[in-house]
Amino acid sequence: MYILRGNENLKKTEIIKKNYEFEYFFKKGRFFSGKLINIFVFNSHLNVNRLGIAVSKKTGGSVIRNRLKRFIREAYTNVEDRIVVNCNMLIVWKKSADADLANFFDVRDDLVNLLIKSGNMKVN
C-alpha cells in the first residue's frame, strides 16, 4: 500500500497503484454509474480511505488522460471531508464520455451524486 506523502491535500487517503489492488476493487466493489465516471465502492476495516483512478488509453493521448485524472483527483479532495472513513473507491472514466468537453465542475458534481447514491457521503 502506498501512502501519499507529497500531496498534503489528500488528508486521510491512500492511493492505490498496484494491478492486483485494482482487480480486487473491480471484484469486491459495488458499481455505480454516472454521466462521466463510474465508481466501485466498498467499505473496509481500515481507518483510512483508499482511492484508485483509472482512465483508459482509448480515451485519448497522455495529455488528455492526465488532465482527466487531475480533474478527478481535485474533485475528490474537494469533497474528501464529507466522505465517510473506511471507504475504498475506484473511479473509472467512462469511455463513452467526451473527454474534450469535460470540466472540473461536471466531474465534481458527478462524483458527489454517485457518492450520495452509494451512501458514502455525509449529507449536510
Backbone as a ProteinNet text record, in pm:
[ID]
protein_1_A
[PRIMARY]
MYILRGNENLKKTEIIKKNYEFEYFFKKGRFFSGKLINIFVFNSHLNVNRLGIAVSKKTGGSVIRNRLKRFIREAYTNVEDRIVVNCNMLIVWKKSADADLANFFDVRDDLVNLLIKSGNMKVN
[TERTIARY]
83.9	0	88.4	42.7	116.6	42	113.4	56.1	108.7	19.2	58.1	121.2	248.6	319.9	346.6	362	398.5	283.3	159.9	44.4	-34.6	-26	-95.7	-243.7	-288	-429.8	-515.2	-464.8	-537.9	-501.4	-589.9	-557.6	-559.9	-668.6	-688.1	-696.6	-623.9	-643	-511.7	-517.7	-406.7	-439.1	-339.5	-356.9	-315.3	-398.7	-360.5	-301.3	-200	-133.4	-108.3	-117.4	-85.6	-202.5	-171.2	-271.8	-363	-306.6	-389.8	-486.7	-450.5	-542.7	-659.9	-631	-737.4	-832.1	-776.9	-860.7	-948.8	-893.8	-971.4	-1088.3	-1064	-1170.3	-1279.1	-1239.1	-1337.1	-1422.4	-1361	-1434.1	-1522	-1468.4	-1535.1	-1631.1	-1606.2	-1680.7	-1820.6	-1907.7	-2040.7	-2026.4	-2096	-2080.9	-2188.5	-2147.3	-2240.5	-2195.2	-2291.1	-2258.7	-2315.6	-2232.6	-2274.6	-2265.3	-2272.9	-2270	-2128.7	-2026.6	-1889	-1801.4	-1833	-1747	-1828.7	-1761	-1815	-1732.9	-1797.5	-1720.7	-1750.5	-1649.7	-1660.8	-1628	-1722	-1706.9	-1729.6	-1645.4	-1671.7	-1606.9	-1659.9	-1607.6	-1516.8	-1419.5	-1324.8	-1309.1	-1223.3	-1199.5	-1084.4	-1019.1	-906.8	-956.6	-868.1	-904.5	-874.7	-845.2	-816	-900.4	-916.8	-982.2	-874.7	-913.4	-821.9	-885.1	-803.4	-853.5	-770.8	-838.9	-774.6	-842.9	-764.7	-819	-771.6	-865.1	-830.8	-893.3	-809.9	-855.7	-795.6	-878.7	-834.5	-747.3	-657.2	-573.2	-653.7	-771.9	-857.2	-925	-914	-977.7	-910.8	-780.6	-709.9	-561.9	-492.9	-349.2	-317.7	-189.5	-147.9	-184.7	-182.7	-217.5	-363.2	-450.7	-593.1	-617.8	-554.1	-572.3	-525.3	-410.6	-360.1	-446.2	-501.5	-591.6	-717	-770.9	-888.9	-857.8	-740.4	-701.7	-685.8	-632.8	-622.8	-760.7	-854.3	-991.7	-1051.3	-1034.3	-1091.1	-1025.7	-893.3	-821.6	-863.1	-875	-915.2	-1060.4	-1147	-1286.5	-1293	-1210	-1207.2	-1158.7	-1051.7	-1001.2	-1101.5	-1181.4	-1281.4	-1390.2	-1423.3	-1531.2	-1480.2	-1349.3	-1291.8	-1339.5	-1358.8	-1401.2	-1541	-1622.3	-1759.4	-1773.4	-1666	-1669.7	-1645.8	-1724.9	-1710.3	-1576	-1523	-1395.4	-1418.4	-1316.5	-1318.6	-1377.6	-1384.1	-1440.4	-1327.4	-1336.7	-1242.6	-1312.4	-1245.5	-1312.8	-1220.7	-1275.6	-1207.2	-1292.4	-1233.3	-1304.5	-1252.8	-1344	-1308.9	-1378.4	-1300.2	-1356.7	-1430.3	-1551.7	-1629.5	-1571.1	-1559.7	-1507.6	-1604.6	-1733.7	-1834	-1842.1	-1784.2	-1789	-1687.8	-1727.4	-1639.4	-1536.3	-1411.9	-1304.7	-1274.7	-1297.9	-1266.6	-1362.9	-1487	-1586.4	-1593.9	-1516.7	-1521.8	-1456.7	-1513.9	-1450.8	-1461.3	-1389.9	-1380.7	-1516.8	-1599.7	-1726.8	-1822.2	-1824.2	-1907.3	-1858.1	-1725.7	-1668.6	-1701.9	-1688.2	-1717.9	-1865.2	-1954.1	-2097.3	-2133	-2072.8	-2097.5	-2046.3	-1927.9	-1872.2	-1958.5	-2005.3	-2091.4	-2221.1	-2282.7	-2407.7	-2387.2	-2277.2	-2251.2	-2220.5	-2149.3	-2119.6	-2245.6	-2334.8	-2461.6	-2544.5	-2546.2	-2621.5	-2567.2	-2435.5	-2374.9	-2384.5	-2419.2	-2432	-2299.4	-2198.1	-2065.6	-2031.6	-2131.2	-2106.9	-2201.1	-2145.7	-2228.3	-2299.2	-2429.8	-2508.4	-2538.5	-2507.3	-2528.9	-2672.4
-118.2	0	124.5	223.6	348	457.1	528	645	766	848.5	965.7	1065.8	1091.5	1180.4	1318.2	1326.6	1452.2	1550.6	1501.8	1587.6	1592.3	1701.3	1713.4	1741.5	1761.1	1787.4	1666.5	1546.6	1425.3	1388.3	1418.2	1405.7	1261.6	1191	1058.8	952.5	969.5	882.4	818.9	689	617.9	600.1	616.1	597	454.5	384.1	250.5	259.3	176.4	178.1	38.7	-62.1	-197.7	-259.6	-339.2	-400.7	-493.9	-572.1	-664.5	-590.3	-469.7	-390.5	-340.7	-298.8	-256.6	-373.1	-491.1	-608.4	-640.7	-625.5	-650.2	-551.9	-425.6	-324.9	-360.7	-406.4	-444	-561.4	-657.6	-775.4	-746.6	-676	-660.5	-541.4	-439.2	-314.4	-318.6	-234.8	-213.1	-108.4	-128.6	-45.1	61.6	184.8	295.6	371.8	404.5	468.6	609.3	701.7	840.8	884.5	1014.3	1070	1062.2	1090.4	1092.9	981.9	938.5	841.9	726.1	615.2	501.1	486.6	442.8	416.2	276.2	216.9	90.3	121.6	94.2	133.9	13.5	-0.4	-95.1	-43.2	-85	-41.8	-148.8	-105.4	-198.1	-164.7	-238.6	-217.9	-120.8	-70.1	21.8	159.2	235.8	369.4	477.7	439.2	535.7	502.5	600.5	578.7	539.6	461.5	423.1	463.5	519.8	574	522.9	481.3	446.4	521.2	564.4	637.7	567.6	539.6	471.3	544.5	573.3	631.8	547.2	494.8	403.9	475.6	401	456.8	490.8	432.9	461.5	597.3	660.1	789.4	898.7	895.7	998.5	989.5	1095.6	1099.8	1117.9	1114	1121.4	1255.1	1362.1	1492.7	1494.6	1440.4	1436.9	1345.1	1226	1133.1	1193	1258.2	1318.7	1436.1	1510.6	1620.1	1565.9	1455.8	1395	1341.2	1281.7	1232.3	1347.1	1459.8	1578.1	1627.6	1630.5	1669.8	1578.8	1448.3	1351.3	1366.6	1377.9	1391.7	1519.2	1629	1754.6	1750	1685.3	1669.5	1587.8	1483.9	1401.4	1483	1560.9	1639.5	1746.5	1792.6	1893.5	1840.8	1711.4	1653.4	1553	1541.9	1439.5	1448.4	1568.1	1584.7	1530.3	1520.3	1470.4	1321.5	1256.5	1112.4	1036.5	931.4	853	781.8	758.8	688.9	540.6	470.8	328.6	305.9	407	394.6	368.6	258.4	226	252.3	326	370.8	364.2	313	314.6	398.4	503.1	592.3	565.3	532.4	497.7	595.1	657	746.9	664.5	704.7	632.6	657.4	551.3	564	640.1	631.2	697.6	848.3	895.5	1038	1113.6	1231.4	1312.1	1382.1	1345.1	1398.7	1544.4	1586.4	1724.2	1824.6	1783	1875	1869.3	1782.1	1765.6	1884.3	1919.5	2020	1976.1	2044.9	2006.5	2004.8	2101.9	2114.9	2000.1	1957.1	1842.8	1714.6	1697.8	1579.5	1580	1695.8	1705	1676.2	1733.6	1709.7	1563	1501.6	1359.8	1274.3	1306.4	1231.5	1247.2	1367.7	1391	1311.8	1314.1	1240.2	1090.2	1037	893.7	856.5	942.3	913.1	919.3	1010.9	1017.1	893.1	853.4	734.4	609.7	603	484.8	487.4	602.4	612.8	635.7	678.1	700	847.2	934.3	1075.8	1128.7	1207.8	1271	1390.2	1389.6	1497.9	1598.2	1723.6	1828.3	1868.7
0	0	0	-70.9	-78.8	-5.4	79.4	144.6	70.1	26.8	-49	45.7	30.3	121	60.3	-68.4	-130	-141.9	-138.1	-157.1	-27.1	43.4	171.3	153.7	30.1	7.1	41.4	12.9	46.7	189.9	282.9	424.3	473.8	446.1	503.7	396.1	288	172.7	130.1	103.2	41.7	-106	-188.9	-332.1	-366.2	-442.9	-486.3	-625.6	-649.7	-779	-834.5	-752.4	-795.9	-872.1	-972.3	-1056.9	-976.9	-884.7	-807.5	-716.6	-671.7	-590.8	-676.1	-799.5	-889.5	-918.6	-942.9	-969.4	-848.9	-727.5	-606.5	-597	-631.7	-629.4	-729.9	-850	-950.9	-903.7	-835.7	-790.6	-669.5	-572.5	-444.1	-440.6	-520.7	-509.3	-567.4	-508.4	-565.3	-675.1	-784.4	-903.5	-908.6	-934.1	-954.5	-1078.4	-1164.7	-1290.4	-1295.3	-1341.7	-1356	-1500.7	-1520.5	-1655.2	-1714.9	-1632.9	-1682.2	-1624	-1502.3	-1434.4	-1379.8	-1357	-1285.4	-1157.7	-1049.1	-928.4	-878	-819.7	-749	-603.2	-512.7	-372.6	-282.7	-181.2	-74	53.2	165.9	295.1	352.7	431.4	491.5	639.6	705.4	848.3	873.8	768.7	784.5	828.3	888.3	935.2	832.2	711.1	605.6	483	398.9	269.5	168.2	70.4	-36.4	-168.3	-257	-382.5	-499.1	-604.1	-729.2	-842.2	-938.7	-1052.8	-1179.5	-1269.7	-1394.2	-1512.5	-1611.3	-1736.9	-1848.6	-1934.6	-2040.1	-2142.6	-2202.7	-2308.2	-2432.5	-2445.5	-2560.1	-2548.8	-2432.5	-2410.6	-2491.7	-2504	-2579.1	-2551.9	-2585.6	-2562.5	-2414.9	-2382.8	-2242.8	-2178.8	-2256.2	-2200.8	-2156	-2236.9	-2203.1	-2085.4	-2085	-1973.6	-1841.6	-1843.2	-1719.8	-1674.7	-1769.6	-1732.8	-1665.2	-1718.1	-1657.7	-1518.3	-1501.1	-1368.4	-1269.7	-1316.1	-1227.9	-1188.5	-1282.4	-1250.9	-1144.4	-1162.5	-1068.2	-931.5	-928.6	-801.9	-728	-800	-736.9	-690.1	-766.1	-723.3	-595.2	-586.9	-465.4	-346	-362.1	-249.9	-207.9	-303.9	-274.7	-181.8	-192.5	-111.5	-8.5	7.6	94.7	239.2	289.6	429.1	453.8	350.1	366.6	338.4	294.9	267.2	396.4	419	541.6	541.8	662.3	677	646.8	606	569.1	430.4	348.5	213.8	114.6	44.2	-62.9	-195	-282.5	-403	-523.5	-631.9	-760.3	-854.7	-909.6	-1001	-1141.8	-1232.2	-1369.6	-1463.5	-1552.2	-1652.1	-1757.1	-1791.8	-1892.5	-2031	-2106.7	-2243.3	-2333.1	-2300.8	-2383.9	-2357.7	-2246.2	-2213.4	-2299.3	-2344.4	-2428.7	-2341.2	-2357.5	-2273.4	-2305.1	-2428.2	-2466.2	-2404.7	-2380.6	-2325.4	-2172.2	-2111.5	-1965.8	-1895.8	-1781.3	-1696.6	-1550.9	-1464.4	-1324.5	-1256.5	-1283.1	-1212.7	-1245.2	-1370.5	-1407.4	-1340	-1335.7	-1270.8	-1121.8	-1056.9	-913.5	-885.6	-964.5	-944.9	-965.3	-1065	-1091	-975	-923.1	-809.8	-685.7	-658.3	-541.1	-554.1	-671.1	-690.8	-671.4	-722.1	-707.3	-562.5	-491	-350.4	-264.3	-294.7	-222	-253.9	-381.4	-420.8	-352.4	-334.5	-272.3	-119.8	-62.1	83.5	153.8	82.8	141.5	160.4	151.8	172.7	278.3	368.5	471.2	407.1	411.6	354.1	465.3	437.4	540.2	548.5
[MASK]
++++++++++++++++++++++++++++++++++++++++++++++++++++++++++++++++++++++++++++++++++++++++++++++++++++++++++++++++++++++++++++

